[in-house]
Amino acid sequence: MSSLHTAAENRKRFTSLGLLVAVGSGLLFVYFVKRVGVGQIANGIRNLGIGFLLVLAISAVRHVARSIAWIFCVEGSTRLPFWDALRARLMGDAIGNALPFASFIISEPAKPILIRDRVPLPIGFSSIVIENIFYSLSVMLFITAGTLATLLTFQSHVIRIMSLITLGVVFVIGVAGAVCIHREIKFVSGAVHLLNQRMSTQRWLDRAQNIEARVYRFCRYNQSRFLPILVCEASFHCAGVLEVYTTLSFINPSHRPTLFMAFILESVNRLINMIFKFVPLRLGVDEAGTGKVSALLQLTEPAGVTLAIIRKARDLFWSFIGVGLLFHRQITLRRESEKFSRESTAHLMPERERDLMTLGGN
């Protein structure tokens, strides 16, 4: 009873914190929109116009790239079809974009759950963990390159300090991750084991140990897949740079961007996504960071804020697609369940009729 009460209290605190984050990020968003001017943002969006379709096409490449990377991360003879990987990614991301903290708790675990009828759940979980490990590695390399470029470009004392701090944090995280994988340290199951001493979590401990064993086995015996996976992750980041360059070219024609500027802005976006992943759609924080860096790059702050807003429109578009796929999946499962129920009933009817005839004869 006490454990149930504690769980209810934790959910209540979690919900309150999520609402606080959503309100705070919303207020920050409104502040930066008013600061740069609604008129300038609207003008930038009008300049983009039909170019938004090109932005969507480039962003589709990013979803495709990570879906293919996930396919390469599936172990053994199990095959994950491309369409199943893509729709699971879109559905999971839709959940993550809608709810505070969902990326940590719901979004990624939901992806293998949503295709458990195609891929066994243990294999699905381990493969999404492996893909996220490679993605995290690519993000750290991308952020490192962007931070070094920023450090060498700007002479500001504040920017230098922030860049050095970022490089230090990324280095520590990278070394810690490399050590954990090389020595096959079971830190997840270890944490669950400590939790198991306070409450009954043996089932979760067994699952954590199983996933960790699968992840380390994949790293030992599938090294030939590392390069294709990293190429897919690199394609994701290259498409991100191209998307920023394309968007700015439309919305800010008087200040033509360069690919170098787009590279720095996208590296800042990756950093914001990494730090503020718990904020839905990075509302407010993306406008703040992108606007400031755009001003430093002499692209104007309104252009940066407009870029961040267009990114949200892009994310909302794919979220609507993901929600549609979720509804379609639910309808399909219901129809299959009803069909199975009808077939089972039809199969049992002759036996029931024979039983009734036998009873009537007796």
Stockholm file with secondary structure:
# STOCKHOLM 1.0

chainA/1-362         MSSLHTAAENRKRFTSLGLLVAVGSGLLFVYFVKRVGVGQIANGIRNLGIGFLLVLAISAVRHVARSIAWIFCVEGSTRLPFWDALRARLMGDAIGNALPFASFIISEPAKPILIRDRVPLPIGFSSIVIENIFYSLSVMLFITAGTLATLLTFQSHVIRIMSLITLGVVFVIGVAGAVCIHREIKFVSGAVHLLNQRMSTQRWLDRAQNIEARVYRFCRYNQSRFLPILVCEASFHCAGVLEVYTTLSFINPSHRPTLFMAFILESVNRLINMIFKFVPLRLGVDEAGTGKVSALLQLTEPAGVTLAIIRKARDLFWSFIGVGLLFHRQITLRRESEKFSRESTAHLMPERERDLMTLGGN
#=GR chainA/1-362 SS CHHHHHHHHHHHHHHHHHHHHHHHHHHHHHHHHHHHCHHHHHHHHHHHTTHHHHHHHHHHHHHHHHHHHHHHTCCTTCCCCHHHHHHHHHHHHHHHHHSTTHIIIIIHHHHHHHTTTTSCHHHHHHHHHHHHHHHHHHHHHHHHHHHHHHHHHCCCHHHHHHHHHHHHHHHHHHHHHHHHHHTTCCHHHHHHHHHHTTSCCHHHHHHHHHHHHHHHHHHHHCGGGHHHHHHHHHHHHHHHHHHHHHHHHHHCTTSCCCHHHHHHHHHHHHHHHHHTTTSGGGTTHHHHHHHHHHHHTTSCHHHHHHHHHHHHHHHHHHHHHHHHHHHHHHHHHHHHHHHHHHHHHHHHHHHHHHHHHHHHHC
#=GC SS_cons         CHHHHHHHHHHHHHHHHHHHHHHHHHHHHHHHHHHHCHHHHHHHHHHHTTHHHHHHHHHHHHHHHHHHHHHHTCCTTCCCCHHHHHHHHHHHHHHHHHSTTHIIIIIHHHHHHHTTTTSCHHHHHHHHHHHHHHHHHHHHHHHHHHHHHHHHHCCCHHHHHHHHHHHHHHHHHHHHHHHHHHTTCCHHHHHHHHHHTTSCCHHHHHHHHHHHHHHHHHHHHCGGGHHHHHHHHHHHHHHHHHHHHHHHHHHCTTSCCCHHHHHHHHHHHHHHHHHTTTSGGGTTHHHHHHHHHHHHTTSCHHHHHHHHHHHHHHHHHHHHHHHHHHHHHHHHHHHHHHHHHHHHHHHHHHHHHHHHHHHHHC
//
